[in-house]
Amino acid sequence: MNVKVTASAPGNSSLCILIELPEFVPRCFNESKLSTNYHITLESTVNVILTNESGNILVQKKLVVGKLNPKNYRVRRRFGWGV
């Protein structure tokens, strides 16, 4: 899945992005506006957190993974006892 994160902060503060995955390393930007893309693979619900340089949480969003149930394409016959 591709995730695009776009954010802006008042003043000249830096912003940090944290995606709660074991392989993800938090990234900090020394800009008040940022726009970046991530390519991640999800199997369960994950939080995306935007913090300032002191670690205060500014925004937290939850990415929810939906389950897809495939349709049963088997053709059913009229009589259950037929061969």
Secondary structure, 3 states (H helix, E strand, C coil): CEEEEEEECCCCCCEEEEECCCCCCCEEECCCEEEEEEECCCCCCEEEEEEECCCCEEEEEEECCCCCCCCCCCCCCCCCCCC
